[in-house]
Amino acid sequence: MGKRVGVVLGAAIAVLLTSTLALGWTGRGLAPGLNSGRPPFKAQLLPPRDAKPTQAPSLAASATSTPMATPTSTATPTPASQPTAPPAPRPTPPPPAMPCSIAFGMYQSNAPWSWGQINSIESQINRHSAIVHWYAQWGNQSGVFNPTELNMLNAVRQHGSLSLITWEPWVGPPATNNPYPLKSIAAGQFDAYVDSWAAGLKAFGHPVMLRWGPEMQGNWLPWGANINGNTPADYIAAYRHVHDRFAKAGVRNVQWVFGADGDPNGGFPPLGNFYPGDAYVDWLGSDIYNVGTTQQYGTWQPMSARLQLSYSRLTALNATKPIVLAEFGSVEQGGSKAAWVQQAAVDLPRLFPRVKAVVWFSEGIYSLTTSAAAITGERAAFGSAPFCLTLPY
């Protein structure tokens, strides 16, 4: 997973630059997982009613025994003999305003400890980030939830945004380096660390989205399927145990995100095998990338093609839970990124109404600022409805 590796290296540099902060984050690198692709109402014009002209009374019907003079060609007809003008066509009503139905968010590797770059991007695309996404590795922590995390949470809130934290039990690649085995997590071996985060997020007291152990269907992460001897049952047991530690601590402000990877071709194990259950999930999630021609297996595909199968499988897990595209993006290579984004803006509310948040992975080849043309398209797509939904923060 090059996308993780690249940003993990970036995280190391950021840590050196901010050595006084135990940041505990990692982004993703620039290469996605093999299968994921880390990728109006039209008012009908009513026709005018056909108004038949009023016929003049026949001469025969009005004749009397007294002969009538034959009208000359210069006689002026009576008003009753003139046809009635048809009514003016009804004006076409304007289409109804599109509602704010989707929250826009962003991952940008400098945030949430440095805001210059994300502020600049938001200005260029004319869209504030209702969600700010950041990563925390278990292996980058000092062993407990520390004041740096609290500072970062407060900084996101001061930005007027909701934190989405991807919380990952690893120390970085390779995936076979596995100091936090799923079975050990489920057995409580790391409860002291988990409990410190439960206490820290509870003390923060404001909403937080927490995506624990995402992309579990793949084999590029230590907790994934078909690596390190993991089974779907192991994943469920570990997920539930972490969740239950938070519940035991009385944490009520954390929103749990079940973060699957995108599976546009159906090559992963069945998603339902990993689902911990409705009581353990607040948001259903997926990662959707258009890799274009940047990878050997990649082709340019519209967002709808990348999302369709994953959406069907997520909605089959639960009938009402909202969906977040926690990692979302497109490259330039292979097509028009501007057109891709604008079509996604049309298709999301029309074809995928359960999607209530999208979080752009603005890094590397997926950055929102890869070209002036892309920025123009993104401004047109994201600068107006439906991407104006706000979330409590």
Stockholm file with secondary structure:
# STOCKHOLM 1.0

chainA/1-393         MGKRVGVVLGAAIAVLLTSTLALGWTGRGLAPGLNSGRPPFKAQLLPPRDAKPTQAPSLAASATSTPMATPTSTATPTPASQPTAPPAPRPTPPPPAMPCSIAFGMYQSNAPWSWGQINSIESQINRHSAIVHWYAQWGNQSGVFNPTELNMLNAVRQHGSLSLITWEPWVGPPATNNPYPLKSIAAGQFDAYVDSWAAGLKAFGHPVMLRWGPEMQGNWLPWGANINGNTPADYIAAYRHVHDRFAKAGVRNVQWVFGADGDPNGGFPPLGNFYPGDAYVDWLGSDIYNVGTTQQYGTWQPMSARLQLSYSRLTALNATKPIVLAEFGSVEQGGSKAAWVQQAAVDLPRLFPRVKAVVWFSEGIYSLTTSAAAITGERAAFGSAPFCLTLPY
#=GR chainA/1-393 SS CHHHHHHHHHHHHHHHHTTTCCCCCCCCBSSCCTTTTCCCCCCCCCCCCCCCCCCCCCHHHHCCSSCCCCCCTTCCCCGGGSCCCCCCCCCCCCCCCCCCCCEEEEECTTTTTCCHHHHHHHHHHTCCCSEEEEEEEGGGSCSSCCHHHHHHHHHHHHTTCEEEEEEECSSSSCTTCCSSCHHHHHTTTTHHHHHHHHHHHHHHCSCEEEEESCCTTSSSSTTSTTSTTCCHHHHHHHHHHHHHHHHHTTCCSEEEEEECCCCTTSCSCCGGGGCCCGGGCSEEEEEEEECTTSSTTCCCCCHHHHHHHHHHHHHHHCSSCCEEEEEEEECSTTSCHHHHHHHHHHHHHHHCTTEEEEEEECSGGGCTTSCHHHHHHHHHHHSSTTTTCCCCC
#=GC SS_cons         CHHHHHHHHHHHHHHHHTTTCCCCCCCCBSSCCTTTTCCCCCCCCCCCCCCCCCCCCCHHHHCCSSCCCCCCTTCCCCGGGSCCCCCCCCCCCCCCCCCCCCEEEEECTTTTTCCHHHHHHHHHHTCCCSEEEEEEEGGGSCSSCCHHHHHHHHHHHHTTCEEEEEEECSSSSCTTCCSSCHHHHHTTTTHHHHHHHHHHHHHHCSCEEEEESCCTTSSSSTTSTTSTTCCHHHHHHHHHHHHHHHHHTTCCSEEEEEECCCCTTSCSCCGGGGCCCGGGCSEEEEEEEECTTSSTTCCCCCHHHHHHHHHHHHHHHCSSCCEEEEEEEECSTTSCHHHHHHHHHHHHHHHCTTEEEEEEECSGGGCTTSCHHHHHHHHHHHSSTTTTCCCCC
//
